Amino acid sequence: MVISAQEPDLGTVATLAAQLWPDSTPAELVSEFQQLLSQGQTQFFLKILDDQVIGFAQCQLRHDYVEGTSSSPVGYLEGLFIYDQFRHQGYATELLNACKAWAKSQGCTEFASDCEITNEASISFHLNAGFTEANRIVCFTSKL
């Protein structure tokens, strides 16, 4: 079962998200997620299997330019995580489908995502889920 996460669920979401984004603590993520959820442009979903939360997805509406799209807002997959032992069983696709349905209900006609250029597992997931690669970039920074 996939459920829409509500404010009381954000601790659970943050614990999962910290697996995906280890540079952030669950406490930092809860604070960030509370703010995002209150703005009404973001939705979190939890995948539950046998009363155990095994994954989450975060999607939101992007009103800025999104590479490869021509409409606004665009639904955007910000993050998706499934515990290792539950991968390759279709659960990530269930979460993705919940995100897409939410974005469509918000008036979006396009949905997008991104991943690190070296993350072959994520690239494979996206392509297998029906995404089309729009572009590959390398970003640079310089201290002033």
N, CA, C and O atoms as a MOPAC input file, in Angstrom:
PM7 MOZYME 1SCF
protein

 N      0.84300 1    -1.16800 1     0.00000 1
 C      0.00000 1     0.00000 1     0.00000 1
 C      0.89600 1     1.24100 1     0.00000 1
 O      1.92100 1     1.27500 1     0.68100 1
 N      0.50500 1     2.24600 1    -0.76100 1
 C      1.17800 1     3.54300 1    -0.78900 1
 C      0.22300 1     4.55900 1    -0.18500 1
 O     -0.94300 1     4.63900 1    -0.57300 1
 N      0.72700 1     5.33500 1     0.77200 1
 C     -0.09600 1     6.36100 1     1.40000 1
 C      0.55700 1     7.72600 1     1.24200 1
 O      1.77600 1     7.83900 1     1.11400 1
 N     -0.27600 1     8.75800 1     1.25200 1
 C      0.22600 1    10.13400 1     1.29500 1
 C      0.68800 1    10.41200 1     2.71700 1
 O     -0.07000 1    10.23300 1     3.67000 1
 N      1.90800 1    10.84100 1     2.85300 1
 C      2.42800 1    11.15500 1     4.18100 1
 C      1.86700 1    12.49200 1     4.64500 1
 O      1.76000 1    13.44500 1     3.87400 1
 N      1.51800 1    12.53500 1     5.89800 1
 C      1.02700 1    13.75500 1     6.52800 1
 C      2.07500 1    14.23200 1     7.54200 1
 O      3.07800 1    13.55500 1     7.76700 1
 N      1.84100 1    15.38000 1     8.14100 1
 C      2.82100 1    15.94800 1     9.07300 1
 C      3.27500 1    14.95200 1    10.14700 1
 O      4.47500 1    14.88900 1    10.41400 1
 N      2.39000 1    14.17200 1    10.77700 1
 C      2.87100 1    13.21400 1    11.78400 1
 C      3.80400 1    12.13200 1    11.22600 1
 O      4.52400 1    11.48900 1    11.98900 1
 N      3.79700 1    11.92800 1     9.92000 1
 C      4.63800 1    10.91900 1     9.28700 1
 C      6.02400 1    11.43600 1     8.90400 1
 O      6.86500 1    10.65800 1     8.45500 1
 N      6.27300 1    12.72700 1     9.07400 1
 C      7.50900 1    13.31900 1     8.55400 1
 C      8.76900 1    12.79500 1     9.23300 1
 O      9.83800 1    12.80100 1     8.62200 1
 N      8.67200 1    12.34400 1    10.47800 1
 C      9.83100 1    11.72800 1    11.12800 1
 C     10.24200 1    10.45400 1    10.41100 1
 O     11.42800 1    10.19700 1    10.20800 1
 N      9.25400 1     9.66300 1    10.03300 1
 C      9.51100 1     8.43800 1     9.28600 1
 C     10.07600 1     8.76300 1     7.91300 1
 O     11.03800 1     8.13600 1     7.47100 1
 N      9.48300 1     9.74000 1     7.23800 1
 C      9.96900 1    10.15800 1     5.92500 1
 C     11.42200 1    10.61900 1     6.04300 1
 O     12.26300 1    10.25400 1     5.22100 1
 N     11.71200 1    11.41700 1     7.05900 1
 C     13.06600 1    11.95600 1     7.22700 1
 C     14.09100 1    10.85900 1     7.50800 1
 O     15.22800 1    10.94300 1     7.04500 1
 N     13.70300 1     9.84500 1     8.25100 1
 C     14.61600 1     8.72500 1     8.51700 1
 C     14.98200 1     8.02100 1     7.21500 1
 O     16.14100 1     7.66800 1     7.00000 1
 N     14.00100 1     7.82100 1     6.35600 1
 C     14.25900 1     7.21600 1     5.04700 1
 C     15.07100 1     8.16200 1     4.16100 1
 O     16.01000 1     7.74000 1     3.48700 1
 N     14.70400 1     9.42900 1     4.17000 1
 C     15.37900 1    10.41300 1     3.32400 1
 C     16.84600 1    10.57400 1     3.70600 1
 O     17.67900 1    10.85800 1     2.84500 1
 N     17.16900 1    10.40000 1     4.96600 1
 C     18.55700 1    10.50300 1     5.39700 1
 C     19.40600 1     9.37300 1     4.81000 1
 O     20.62600 1     9.50200 1     4.71100 1
 N     18.77400 1     8.28000 1     4.42800 1
 C     19.48800 1     7.20400 1     3.73000 1
 C     19.86200 1     7.64400 1     2.31600 1
 O     20.91000 1     7.27200 1     1.78800 1
 N     18.99000 1     8.43700 1     1.72300 1
 C     19.19900 1     8.92800 1     0.36500 1
 C     20.13000 1    10.14100 1     0.34700 1
 O     20.96500 1    10.28100 1    -0.54600 1
 N     19.97600 1    11.00200 1     1.33100 1
 C     20.76200 1    12.23200 1     1.43800 1
 C     21.53100 1    12.23600 1     2.76100 1
 O     21.14300 1    12.93700 1     3.69500 1
 N     22.61800 1    11.46100 1     2.85100 1
 C     23.31900 1    11.28600 1     4.13400 1
 C     24.01900 1    12.53500 1     4.67200 1
 O     24.49100 1    12.53000 1     5.80900 1
 N     24.09300 1    13.58900 1     3.88700 1
 C     24.68100 1    14.82500 1     4.39200 1
 C     23.71600 1    15.61000 1     5.27600 1
 O     24.09400 1    16.61900 1     5.87100 1
 N     22.47600 1    15.14800 1     5.36100 1
 C     21.46000 1    15.79300 1     6.19500 1
 C     21.03200 1    14.84500 1     7.30400 1
 O     20.96100 1    13.63200 1     7.10500 1
 N     20.75000 1    15.40400 1     8.46500 1
 C     20.25200 1    14.58400 1     9.57300 1
 C     18.73600 1    14.48200 1     9.47200 1
 O     18.10000 1    15.33800 1     8.85700 1
 N     18.14800 1    13.44300 1    10.06700 1
 C     16.68300 1    13.36700 1    10.08000 1
 C     16.03700 1    14.61300 1    10.68700 1
 O     14.99800 1    15.06400 1    10.20300 1
 N     16.63400 1    15.17100 1    11.73300 1
 C     16.06000 1    16.37000 1    12.35700 1
 C     16.04600 1    17.54400 1    11.37800 1
 O     15.05700 1    18.27300 1    11.29300 1
 N     17.13600 1    17.72400 1    10.64500 1
 C     17.18100 1    18.79400 1     9.64100 1
 C     16.12300 1    18.56200 1     8.56200 1
 O     15.45000 1    19.49200 1     8.11900 1
 N     15.99600 1    17.31000 1     8.15400 1
 C     15.03700 1    16.98900 1     7.09500 1
 C     13.59600 1    17.17600 1     7.55900 1
 O     12.76100 1    17.64500 1     6.78600 1
 N     13.29000 1    16.81900 1     8.80100 1
 C     11.92600 1    17.03400 1     9.31200 1
 C     11.56900 1    18.50700 1     9.22500 1
 O     10.48200 1    18.86000 1     8.76800 1
 N     12.48000 1    19.36700 1     9.66200 1
 C     12.22900 1    20.80800 1     9.61700 1
 C     12.00000 1    21.28000 1     8.18400 1
 O     11.06600 1    22.03300 1     7.91000 1
 N     12.85900 1    20.83100 1     7.27800 1
 C     12.72100 1    21.20800 1     5.86700 1
 C     11.40700 1    20.67800 1     5.29300 1
 O     10.70200 1    21.39400 1     4.58200 1
 N     11.08500 1    19.43600 1     5.60100 1
 C      9.87800 1    18.80900 1     5.05800 1
 C      8.60400 1    19.46000 1     5.59900 1
 O      7.61700 1    19.58600 1     4.87300 1
 N      8.61800 1    19.87200 1     6.86400 1
 C      7.45600 1    20.57200 1     7.42000 1
 C      7.17800 1    21.84900 1     6.64100 1
 O      6.03400 1    22.15800 1     6.30800 1
 N      8.25400 1    22.58900 1     6.35800 1
 C      8.10300 1    23.83600 1     5.60800 1
 C      7.58300 1    23.55000 1     4.20400 1
 O      6.66400 1    24.22200 1     3.73500 1
 N      8.16100 1    22.56200 1     3.53300 1
 C      7.72800 1    22.22600 1     2.17400 1
 C      6.26400 1    21.78900 1     2.14700 1
 O      5.49800 1    22.22200 1     1.28500 1
 N      5.88500 1    20.94200 1     3.07900 1
 C      4.51600 1    20.43400 1     3.11000 1
 C      3.51500 1    21.56300 1     3.35600 1
 O      2.42400 1    21.57000 1     2.78400 1
 N      3.89200 1    22.51300 1     4.20800 1
 C      2.98500 1    23.61800 1     4.52900 1
 C      2.76500 1    24.55200 1     3.34200 1
 O      1.75900 1    25.25900 1     3.29300 1
 N      3.69600 1    24.56200 1     2.38400 1
 C      3.57200 1    25.43600 1     1.21600 1
 C      2.64400 1    24.85400 1     0.15400 1
 O      2.26000 1    25.56200 1    -0.77800 1
 N      2.28100 1    23.59200 1     0.27500 1
 C      1.32000 1    22.98900 1    -0.63900 1
 C      1.84300 1    22.65800 1    -2.02100 1
 O      1.05600 1    22.36100 1    -2.92000 1
 N      3.15200 1    22.70000 1    -2.21200 1
 C      3.74100 1    22.41600 1    -3.52100 1
 C      4.48100 1    21.08700 1    -3.53500 1
 O      5.06000 1    20.70100 1    -4.55100 1
 N      4.46000 1    20.38600 1    -2.40300 1
 C      5.22000 1    19.14700 1    -2.23300 1
 C      4.32300 1    18.07700 1    -1.64200 1
 O      3.45200 1    18.36100 1    -0.82000 1
 N      4.54900 1    16.83800 1    -2.07200 1
 C      3.84800 1    15.70000 1    -1.47400 1
 C      4.85000 1    14.58700 1    -1.22400 1
 O      5.73800 1    14.33900 1    -2.04000 1
 N      4.69900 1    13.92300 1    -0.09300 1
 C      5.50700 1    12.76400 1     0.26200 1
 C      4.61200 1    11.54400 1     0.27100 1
 O      3.44600 1    11.62400 1     0.65800 1
 N      5.15300 1    10.41400 1    -0.15500 1
 C      4.42500 1     9.15000 1    -0.13400 1
 C      5.26600 1     8.11100 1     0.58300 1
 O      6.49500 1     8.12400 1     0.50700 1
 N      4.58800 1     7.20900 1     1.28300 1
 C      5.24800 1     6.10400 1     1.96700 1
 C      4.74000 1     4.79400 1     1.39000 1
 O      3.54500 1     4.63700 1     1.14100 1
 N      5.65200 1     3.85600 1     1.17900 1
 C      5.29900 1     2.50100 1     0.76300 1
 C      5.29700 1     1.63700 1     2.01300 1
 O      6.29900 1     1.54500 1     2.72100 1
 N      4.15400 1     1.00400 1     2.27500 1
 C      4.00000 1     0.15100 1     3.44600 1
 C      3.76700 1    -1.27300 1     2.98100 1
 O      2.93200 1    -1.52800 1     2.11300 1
 N      4.51300 1    -2.19800 1     3.56700 1
 C      4.40400 1    -3.61600 1     3.25400 1
 C      4.33400 1    -4.37800 1     4.57500 1
 O      5.25200 1    -4.29600 1     5.39200 1
 N      3.25600 1    -5.11300 1     4.78300 1
 C      3.08200 1    -5.87800 1     6.02700 1
 C      3.29600 1    -4.99900 1     7.25900 1
 O      4.01800 1    -5.38100 1     8.18000 1
 N      2.66900 1    -3.82700 1     7.27100 1
 C      2.73000 1    -2.86700 1     8.38100 1
 C      4.12000 1    -2.28600 1     8.61900 1
 O      4.37700 1    -1.70800 1     9.67500 1
 N      5.01800 1    -2.43400 1     7.64500 1
 C      6.37000 1    -1.88300 1     7.75300 1
 C      6.57800 1    -0.87100 1     6.62900 1
 O      6.26700 1    -1.14700 1     5.47000 1
 N      7.10300 1     0.29700 1     6.97700 1
 C      7.43900 1     1.29900 1     5.96500 1
 C      8.75300 1     0.88200 1     5.33000 1
 O      9.76300 1     0.72600 1     6.01600 1
 N      8.73300 1     0.70000 1     4.00300 1
 C      9.93300 1     0.21500 1     3.30400 1
 C     10.50200 1     1.22600 1     2.31400 1
 O     11.55600 1     0.98800 1     1.72500 1
 N      9.81500 1     2.35000 1     2.12600 1
 C     10.32700 1     3.33400 1     1.18500 1
 C      9.50100 1     4.60500 1     1.18000 1
 O      8.42300 1     4.67100 1     1.77000 1
 N     10.02400 1     5.60200 1     0.50600 1
 C      9.31300 1     6.88000 1     0.38200 1
 C      9.63400 1     7.51300 1    -0.96400 1
 O     10.60600 1     7.15800 1    -1.63000 1
 N      8.79300 1     8.45300 1    -1.33700 1
 C      9.05500 1     9.30700 1    -2.49500 1
 C      8.64600 1    10.72400 1    -2.13900 1
 O      7.70400 1    10.94900 1    -1.38000 1
 N      9.37300 1    11.66700 1    -2.70200 1
 C      9.05200 1    13.08300 1    -2.57000 1
 C      8.88300 1    13.65100 1    -3.96400 1
 O      9.74900 1    13.48300 1    -4.82300 1
 N      7.76800 1    14.32100 1    -4.18400 1
 C      7.56800 1    15.01100 1    -5.45700 1
 C      7.07400 1    16.41300 1    -5.16000 1
 O      6.50400 1    16.68400 1    -4.10300 1
 N      7.30400 1    17.29000 1    -6.11000 1
 C      6.80200 1    18.64500 1    -5.93800 1
 C      6.54800 1    19.29600 1    -7.27700 1
 O      6.90500 1    18.77700 1    -8.33500 1
 N      5.92500 1    20.43800 1    -7.19100 1
 C      5.63200 1    21.21500 1    -8.38600 1
 C      6.77300 1    22.19200 1    -8.61500 1
 O      7.16700 1    22.93300 1    -7.71400 1
 N      7.29000 1    22.18200 1    -9.81700 1
 C      8.33000 1    23.15100 1   -10.17500 1
 C      7.74000 1    24.12100 1   -11.18300 1
 O      7.16700 1    23.72900 1   -12.19900 1
 N      7.89800 1    25.40000 1   -10.87000 1
 C      7.37200 1    26.45900 1   -11.72800 1
 C      8.47100 1    27.09900 1   -12.56000 1
 O      8.18700 1    27.85100 1   -13.49300 1
 N      9.72800 1    26.80600 1   -12.22700 1
 C     10.85400 1    27.31500 1   -13.00500 1
 C     11.06500 1    26.40500 1   -14.21200 1
 O     10.35800 1    25.40900 1   -14.36900 1
 N     12.02100 1    26.73400 1   -15.05300 1
 C     12.29100 1    25.90000 1   -16.22400 1
 C     12.80900 1    24.54400 1   -15.77900 1
 O     13.69900 1    24.45500 1   -14.93400 1
 N     12.25100 1    23.50000 1   -16.34800 1
 C     12.70800 1    22.13700 1   -16.10600 1
 C     13.21000 1    21.59200 1   -17.43200 1
 O     12.48400 1    21.55900 1   -18.42600 1
 N     14.47100 1    21.16300 1   -17.42700 1
 C     15.12900 1    20.65500 1   -18.63600 1
 C     14.24200 1    19.65300 1   -19.37400 1
 O     13.76700 1    18.67800 1   -18.79300 1
 N     14.02600 1    19.91600 1   -20.68000 1
 C     13.28800 1    18.98700 1   -21.52600 1
 C     11.78200 1    19.12200 1   -21.47800 1
 O     11.08000 1    18.34100 1   -22.12100 1
 N     11.26000 1    20.09500 1   -20.73200 1
 C      9.80500 1    20.26000 1   -20.64100 1
 C      9.38600 1    21.57800 1   -21.28300 1
 O     10.20700 1    22.45400 1   -21.55000 1
 N      8.07400 1    21.68800 1   -21.52200 1
 C      7.57200 1    22.91200 1   -22.16200 1
 C      6.34200 1    23.47600 1   -21.46100 1
 O      5.68200 1    24.36400 1   -22.00200 1
 N      6.02200 1    22.98100 1   -20.27300 1
 C      4.84800 1    23.46600 1   -19.55700 1
 C      5.24100 1    23.88300 1   -18.14300 1
 O      6.37700 1    23.68300 1   -17.71300 1
 N      4.29000 1    24.46000 1   -17.43900 1
 C      4.49300 1    24.83500 1   -16.05000 1
 C      3.14700 1    24.85400 1   -15.35200 1
 O      2.17400 1    25.34400 1   -15.92600 1
 N      3.05800 1    24.34200 1   -14.14500 1
 C      4.13200 1    23.68500 1   -13.40600 1
 C      4.40200 1    22.28000 1   -13.94200 1
 O      3.59300 1    21.69800 1   -14.66400 1
 N      5.56100 1    21.76200 1   -13.56400 1
 C      5.96000 1    20.40100 1   -13.90100 1
 C      6.05300 1    19.60800 1   -12.60100 1
 O      6.65700 1    20.06500 1   -11.63000 1
 N      5.45800 1    18.42800 1   -12.58700 1
 C      5.65200 1    17.53300 1   -11.45300 1
 C      7.08300 1    17.03200 1   -11.48700 1
 O      7.60900 1    16.72000 1   -12.55600 1
 N      7.72200 1    16.95200 1   -10.31800 1
 C      9.13500 1    16.60800 1   -10.27800 1
 C      9.39600 1    15.60700 1    -9.16400 1
 O      9.02000 1    15.82500 1    -8.01200 1
 N     10.03900 1    14.51800 1    -9.51900 1
 C     10.44300 1    13.51900 1    -8.53200 1
 C     11.72300 1    14.02100 1    -7.87100 1
 O     12.78900 1    14.02300 1    -8.48500 1
 N     11.60900 1    14.43900 1    -6.63600 1
 C     12.75400 1    14.99800 1    -5.91200 1
 C     13.59900 1    13.91300 1    -5.26700 1
 O     14.81200 1    14.07000 1    -5.12200 1
 N     12.96900 1    12.82200 1    -4.88100 1
 C     13.70700 1    11.74100 1    -4.24200 1
 C     12.85500 1    10.50800 1    -4.10500 1
 O     11.63500 1    10.59100 1    -3.97000 1
 N     13.50700 1     9.35900 1    -4.14000 1
 C     12.82200 1     8.08600 1    -3.99000 1
 C     13.80600 1     7.10500 1    -3.37400 1
 O     14.94200 1     6.97800 1    -3.83000 1
 N     13.35700 1     6.41100 1    -2.33000 1
 C     14.23100 1     5.45800 1    -1.64900 1
 C     13.43400 1     4.23100 1    -1.23800 1
 O     12.32800 1     4.33700 1    -0.70800 1
 N     14.01400 1     3.06900 1    -1.49300 1
 C     13.48300 1     1.77700 1    -1.05300 1
 C     14.62900 1     1.04700 1    -0.36000 1
 O     15.74400 1     1.00900 1    -0.88200 1
 N     14.36400 1     0.46900 1     0.81000 1
 C     15.40000 1    -0.32900 1     1.46700 1
 C     15.88200 1    -1.43000 1     0.52600 1
 O     15.10000 1    -2.01100 1    -0.22700 1
 N     17.19400 1    -1.70700 1     0.58500 1
 C     17.84200 1    -2.64500 1    -0.33100 1
 C     17.08400 1    -3.95900 1    -0.49900 1
 O     16.87900 1    -4.41300 1    -1.62500 1
 N     16.67100 1    -4.56600 1     0.59500 1
 C     16.06100 1    -5.89800 1     0.51800 1
 C     14.69600 1    -5.90000 1    -0.16200 1
 O     14.15000 1    -6.96600 1    -0.44600 1
 N     14.13700 1    -4.71600 1    -0.42600 1
 C     12.82800 1    -4.63100 1    -1.07100 1
 C     12.91000 1    -4.08600 1    -2.49900 1
 O     11.88400 1    -3.84700 1    -3.13500 1
 N     14.11300 1    -3.89500 1    -2.99200 1
 C     14.28300 1    -3.35000 1    -4.33900 1
 C     14.00800 1    -4.41300 1    -5.40100 1
 O     14.04000 1    -5.61200 1    -5.12400 1
 N     13.73900 1    -3.95200 1    -6.60800 1
 C     13.49300 1    -4.81700 1    -7.77800 1
 C     12.24100 1    -5.66200 1    -7.61600 1
 O     12.16400 1    -6.78200 1    -8.12200 1
 N     11.25100 1    -5.11000 1    -6.90000 1
 C      9.98100 1    -5.80700 1    -6.71500 1
 C      8.79600 1    -4.94000 1    -7.12900 1
 O      7.64500 1    -5.29000 1    -6.87200 1
 N      9.08100 1    -3.80900 1    -7.76800 1
 C      8.02200 1    -2.94000 1    -8.26200 1
 C      7.55500 1    -1.87200 1    -7.28900 1
 O      6.66700 1    -1.08700 1    -7.62100 1
 N      8.13500 1    -1.82300 1    -6.09100 1
 C      7.66900 1    -0.86200 1    -5.09500 1
 C      8.03900 1     0.58000 1    -5.44800 1
 O      7.26300 1     1.50000 1    -5.18800 1
 N      9.21700 1     0.77900 1    -6.03800 1
 C      9.60900 1     2.12700 1    -6.45800 1
 C      8.66400 1     2.63400 1    -7.54100 1
 O      8.32200 1     3.81600 1    -7.56800 1
 N      8.24700 1     1.74900 1    -8.42400 1
 C      7.30200 1     2.13400 1    -9.47100 1
 C      5.96000 1     2.52300 1    -8.86300 1
 O      5.31300 1     3.45300 1    -9.34500 1
 N      5.53600 1     1.83000 1    -7.81700 1
 C      4.28800 1     2.19900 1    -7.13400 1
 C      4.39500 1     3.61400 1    -6.56700 1
 O      3.46500 1     4.41100 1    -6.69700 1
 N      5.52800 1     3.92200 1    -5.94100 1
 C      5.72000 1     5.27000 1    -5.40200 1
 C      5.76200 1     6.30500 1    -6.52000 1
 O      5.16800 1     7.37600 1    -6.40100 1
 N      6.46200 1     5.98700 1    -7.60300 1
 C      6.52400 1     6.89300 1    -8.74600 1
 C      5.13100 1     7.14900 1    -9.30800 1
 O      4.78800 1     8.28900 1    -9.62400 1
 N      4.33800 1     6.10900 1    -9.43400 1
 C      2.97500 1     6.27300 1    -9.95500 1
 C      2.12600 1     7.14900 1    -9.04200 1
 O      1.30800 1     7.93000 1    -9.52800 1
 N      2.30500 1     7.03300 1    -7.73100 1
 C      1.58200 1     7.90700 1    -6.79900 1
 C      1.99300 1     9.35900 1    -7.00600 1
 O      1.15300 1    10.25800 1    -6.97600 1
 N      3.29000 1     9.58700 1    -7.21800 1
 C      3.78100 1    10.94300 1    -7.47800 1
 C      3.19400 1    11.49900 1    -8.77000 1
 O      2.76000 1    12.65000 1    -8.82200 1
 N      3.18500 1    10.67800 1    -9.80100 1
 C      2.63900 1    11.13100 1   -11.08900 1
 C      1.15200 1    11.45000 1   -10.96700 1
 O      0.68400 1    12.44800 1   -11.51600 1
 N      0.41600 1    10.61500 1   -10.25700 1
 C     -1.02400 1    10.85700 1   -10.08200 1
 C     -1.24800 1    12.15100 1    -9.30500 1
 O     -2.14400 1    12.92700 1    -9.63800 1
 N     -0.44000 1    12.38900 1    -8.27400 1
 C     -0.56100 1    13.62900 1    -7.52000 1
 C     -0.28100 1    14.82400 1    -8.41700 1
 O     -1.03300 1    15.79900 1    -8.40700 1
 N      0.80400 1    14.75500 1    -9.19900 1
 C      1.16100 1    15.86800 1   -10.08400 1
 C      0.03800 1    16.13400 1   -11.08500 1
 O     -0.30300 1    17.28700 1   -11.34900 1
 N     -0.53000 1    15.07600 1   -11.63700 1
 C     -1.64100 1    15.24200 1   -12.58100 1
 C     -2.83100 1    15.90200 1   -11.89800 1
 O     -3.49700 1    16.75000 1   -12.49200 1
 N     -3.10200 1    15.52000 1   -10.65600 1
 C     -4.22000 1    16.12500 1    -9.92100 1
 C     -3.97400 1    17.60300 1    -9.62000 1
 O     -4.91300 1    18.34200 1    -9.32500 1
 N     -2.71700 1    18.03200 1    -9.69500 1
 C     -2.35700 1    19.42900 1    -9.47100 1
 C     -2.31100 1    20.22600 1   -10.78300 1
 O     -1.89800 1    21.38500 1   -10.80200 1
 N     -2.73900 1    19.59000 1   -11.87000 1
 C     -2.79600 1    20.27200 1   -13.16100 1
 C     -1.57200 1    20.10400 1   -14.03900 1
 O     -1.49100 1    20.73700 1   -15.09200 1
 N     -0.63100 1    19.28500 1   -13.65000 1
 C      0.57800 1    19.08600 1   -14.45300 1
 C      0.28500 1    18.18300 1   -15.65100 1
 O     -0.50600 1    17.24300 1   -15.57000 1
 N      0.93800 1    18.49500 1   -16.74800 1
 C      0.85500 1    17.63900 1   -17.93700 1
 C      2.18700 1    16.97600 1   -18.23800 1
 O      2.28300 1    16.15200 1   -19.14700 1
 N      3.22300 1    17.33600 1   -17.47300 1
 C      4.54200 1    16.73400 1   -17.62900 1
 C      5.11100 1    16.40400 1   -16.25000 1
 O      4.76700 1    17.02300 1   -15.24300 1
 N      5.99000 1    15.41000 1   -16.24500 1
 C      6.63600 1    14.97200 1   -15.01100 1
 C      8.11000 1    14.74500 1   -15.32500 1
 O      8.44300 1    14.20800 1   -16.38200 1
 N      8.99000 1    15.14600 1   -14.42200 1
 C     10.42500 1    15.05000 1   -14.68800 1
 C     11.17000 1    14.60400 1   -13.43400 1
 O     10.59400 1    14.48900 1   -12.35300 1
 N     12.44700 1    14.36000 1   -13.60700 1
 C     13.30300 1    13.91100 1   -12.52300 1
 C     14.75400 1    14.13400 1   -12.92800 1
 O     15.03200 1    14.55300 1   -14.05200 1
 N     15.66500 1    13.86000 1   -12.02700 1
 C     17.08700 1    13.88900 1   -12.34900 1
 C     17.80800 1    12.90900 1   -11.44900 1
 O     17.23200 1    12.38300 1   -10.49700 1
 N     19.06300 1    12.66900 1   -11.75300 1
 C     19.91800 1    11.85600 1   -10.88600 1
 C     21.36700 1    12.19000 1   -11.19700 1
 O     21.66900 1    12.84700 1   -12.19400 1
 N     22.24300 1    11.73600 1   -10.34300 1
 C     23.66400 1    11.93700 1   -10.57700 1
 C     24.06400 1    11.23300 1   -11.87300 1
 O     23.56300 1    10.15100 1   -12.17900 1
 N     24.96000 1    11.84700 1   -12.62200 1
 C     25.36800 1    11.32700 1   -13.92800 1
 C     26.03700 1     9.95100 1   -13.81800 1
 O     26.06000 1     9.19100 1   -14.78700 1
 N     26.57500 1     9.63600 1   -12.64500 1
 C     27.24400 1     8.34400 1   -12.44900 1
 C     26.36100 1     7.29300 1   -11.78300 1
 O     26.81100 1     6.17000 1   -11.55800 1
 N     25.11300 1     7.63700 1   -11.46500 1
 C     24.22300 1     6.71300 1   -10.76200 1
 C     23.50700 1     5.81600 1   -11.76900 1
 O     22.35800 1     6.06400 1   -12.13400 1
 N     24.19600 1     4.78300 1   -12.20600 1
 C     23.66000 1     3.88900 1   -13.24000 1
 C     22.37100 1     3.19900 1   -12.81100 1
 O     21.48800 1     2.98600 1   -13.64100 1
 N     22.24300 1     2.84400 1   -11.52700 1
 C     21.02100 1     2.18700 1   -11.04800 1
 C     19.82400 1     3.12300 1   -11.18800 1
 O     18.74600 1     2.70000 1   -11.60400 1
 N     20.01500 1     4.38200 1   -10.84300 1
 C     18.92400 1     5.35500 1   -10.95400 1
 C     18.59400 1     5.63900 1   -12.41300 1
 O     17.42300 1     5.74700 1   -12.78000 1
 N     19.61700 1     5.76000 1   -13.23800 1
 C     19.38400 1     5.98200 1   -14.67100 1
 C     18.57700 1     4.82200 1   -15.24500 1
 O     17.62200 1     5.03600 1   -15.99100 1
 N     18.95600 1     3.61400 1   -14.90300 1
 C     18.24100 1     2.43000 1   -15.37700 1
 C     16.79600 1     2.43300 1   -14.90200 1
 O     15.88700 1     2.13900 1   -15.67900 1
 N     16.57400 1     2.76400 1   -13.62100 1
 C     15.21100 1     2.83700 1   -13.09900 1
 C     14.38100 1     3.83700 1   -13.89600 1
 O     13.27100 1     3.52700 1   -14.32700 1
 N     14.92200 1     5.03700 1   -14.09000 1
 C     14.19200 1     6.07500 1   -14.80900 1
 C     13.83300 1     5.62700 1   -16.23000 1
 O     12.69300 1     5.79100 1   -16.66700 1
 N     14.79100 1     5.07100 1   -16.93400 1
 C     14.52600 1     4.62700 1   -18.31000 1
 C     13.49500 1     3.50700 1   -18.34000 1
 O     12.61300 1     3.49500 1   -19.19800 1
 N     13.60300 1     2.56300 1   -17.40200 1
 C     12.63800 1     1.46300 1   -17.33500 1
 C     11.25000 1     1.93000 1   -16.91400 1
 O     10.25200 1     1.27600 1   -17.21600 1
 N     11.18700 1     3.06600 1   -16.21600 1
 C      9.90500 1     3.61500 1   -15.76300 1
 C      9.25100 1     4.50400 1   -16.81600 1
 O      8.19300 1     5.08200 1   -16.56900 1
 N      9.87400 1     4.61500 1   -17.98700 1
 C      9.26300 1     5.36900 1   -19.07900 1
 C      9.76900 1     6.78400 1   -19.26200 1
 O      9.27800 1     7.50600 1   -20.13000 1
 N     10.74400 1     7.19600 1   -18.45800 1
 C     11.32700 1     8.51000 1   -18.66900 1
 C     12.20000 1     8.48500 1   -19.92400 1
 O     12.72300 1     7.43900 1   -20.30800 1
 N     12.34800 1     9.64300 1   -20.55000 1
 C     13.24900 1     9.82800 1   -21.67400 1
 C     14.36700 1    10.75300 1   -21.20800 1
 O     14.10300 1    11.79900 1   -20.61400 1
 N     15.59600 1    10.37700 1   -21.47200 1
 C     16.70200 1    11.23800 1   -21.07400 1
 C     16.64200 1    12.52900 1   -21.87600 1
 O     16.56800 1    12.50200 1   -23.10500 1
 N     16.67300 1    13.66900 1   -21.17300 1
 C     16.56400 1    14.96600 1   -21.82300 1
 C     17.93000 1    15.60300 1   -22.06800 1
 O     18.11200 1    16.32800 1   -23.04600 1
 N     18.89000 1    15.33400 1   -21.18000 1
 C     20.17500 1    16.00300 1   -21.28800 1
 C     21.11400 1    15.42800 1   -20.23600 1
 O     20.66400 1    14.85500 1   -19.24400 1
 N     22.40500 1    15.57900 1   -20.44800 1
 C     23.41300 1    15.27000 1   -19.43600 1
 C     24.28000 1    16.50200 1   -19.29000 1
 O     24.72400 1    17.09100 1   -20.27500 1
 N     24.51800 1    16.88700 1   -18.03000 1
 C     25.35000 1    18.06200 1   -17.79000 1
 C     26.34900 1    17.76800 1   -16.68500 1
 O     26.15100 1    16.87000 1   -15.86600 1
 N     27.40100 1    18.52500 1   -16.67800 1
 C     28.35500 1    18.54800 1   -15.58600 1
 C     28.38000 1    19.98300 1   -15.09600 1
 O     28.55000 1    20.90700 1   -15.89200 1
 N     28.21300 1    20.18300 1   -13.79000 1
 C     28.17300 1    21.51600 1   -13.22600 1
 C     29.51000 1    21.83600 1   -12.57200 1
 O     30.17000 1    20.94700 1   -12.03200 1
 N     29.91200 1    23.10500 1   -12.61800 1
 C     31.18000 1    23.54000 1   -12.05900 1
 C     30.95400 1    24.69500 1   -11.10300 1
 O     29.99100 1    25.44800 1   -11.25000 1
 N     31.83800 1    24.83800 1   -10.12200 1
 C     31.80300 1    25.98900 1    -9.22000 1
 C     33.21400 1    26.53500 1    -9.05800 1
 O     34.20100 1    25.85800 1    -9.34800 1
 N     33.28400 1    27.76500 1    -8.59300 1
 C     34.56600 1    28.40100 1    -8.33100 1
 C     34.39500 1    29.34000 1    -7.15400 1
 O     33.43300 1    30.10600 1    -7.09800 1
 N     35.31000 1    29.28500 1    -6.22900 1
 C     35.26500 1    30.20400 1    -5.07500 1
 C     35.71300 1    31.59100 1    -5.53700 1
 O     36.62800 1    31.72500 1    -6.35000 1
 N     35.06000 1    32.60600 1    -5.00900 1
 C     35.41900 1    34.00000 1    -5.33200 1
 C     36.11900 1    34.64000 1    -4.15500 1
 O     36.50100 1    35.80800 1    -4.22500 1

